[in-house]
Amino acid sequence: MQTGVAPAYGGKRRERIVALLGLLAAGALPAYLYRDLLADLSEGFSLRFEYWAFGASGFALIALGLLIALPVVLSIGRDPESRLYPRSRSALAGWGTSLYLLGALLVIQIGAIAGSF
């Protein structure tokens, strides 16, 4: 009789789903708020240095931060001794958060500059 096992697993699965939805919302929010800037960037796509350094770098940092945070979210509820549990989970969480915030601040600055022209 393992009546306490299923609710505990269901709770961890729910936490993982909520965290995944939060990660998706964190990716969709800047894209929605700065959709005009994103449309301008997608229209003038080029492989020039200026394009990436001054236009798309904020969105690239946001995407990289979310990508780095994905293993942290997927490891919610897993046993720390599991092979699927990232060994550097705290470092991944820190890097993901830092890159996301740096990208968001850069997008805000680029959006303000683009809005003034």
N, C-alpha and C positions, 0 to 999 in steps of 0.2 A: 504494500500500500504506500505509494509515493504521491500522496495528495498535495504536498507542498512544493513539488518540483515544477509542475506545469505553470502555476501562477507566477512563480519567480522568473521562469524563462519567458513567459508572456510579457512580464513587466520590462525585462531587458530588451526584448524585441521592440516593444513600444517606444522605449527610450531611443533605440537605434533609428527607428523610423522617424521620430520627431527630430532627431539630430540631422538626419538626411534631408528632411523637409526644410530645416533651418539653413542647411548648406545650400540647397537650391534657392531658397529665398534670398540668401546673401549674395548669390550670383545674379539673380534676376533683378534685384533692387537697383544696383548701379546701371544696369543695361536699360531699365525702364526710365529711371530718372534722367539719364543722359542719352536718350535714344536719338536725339537730333545730332549730337556729337558722334555717336556710333554710326549713324547713317552717313554723315560726312566722311568719316574715316573709311567706311566700306566703299564709298564711291571713288575716292581717290587712292585706292590701294596701290602701293608700289613697294619695291624692295630697297628703297633708298634709306640711308641712315637717318635722315631728318624725319622721315615718316615714323619710324619706329621709336626714335629717341624722344620726339616731341608730340606724337599723336597717340600711338597705340600702346605706349609703355605702361600707362596706368591700367588699362584693361588687361594687359598681359600680366602685370603683377597681381591683379585681383584673381585672374584665372590660375596663376601659379600658386597663390596662397590657398585657394580652395582645393586645388589638386593635392597639395601637401597635407591639408587637413583631412582629406578623405580616409586615409588609413586609420586616423584617430577615431573618426566617427564609426567606421566599420568594426573597430575593436571594442566598442561599448558592449559590456556584458560578457566578454570572453574571459577565459581564465588567463591570468598573466603568464602561466607556464605553457600555454598553447603556442604552437608554431605560427599561428596566424596573428598573434599578438605582437605589435611592433615593439622592438626592444627600446627604441628611442622615442617612445610615445610623447613624453613631455617636450622633448626638443622639437618634434614634428608639430605639436600644438603651438609652441612658441613661434616657430618659423612661419607656420601658416597664418597665424594671427597677425604677425608683424608685416608679412608681405601683403596681406589683404588690406590692412590699414594704410600702408604706404601707397598702395595702388589706388585706394579710395581717395586719399588726400591729393594724389597727383591728378586723378580724374576731375576732382572738384576744381583744382587750379587750372587745368587745361580747359574745362568747361567755362570758367569765368573769363579766361583770356579769349576763347573762341566767341563767347557771347558779346564781348565788347567790340568785335569787328563787324 
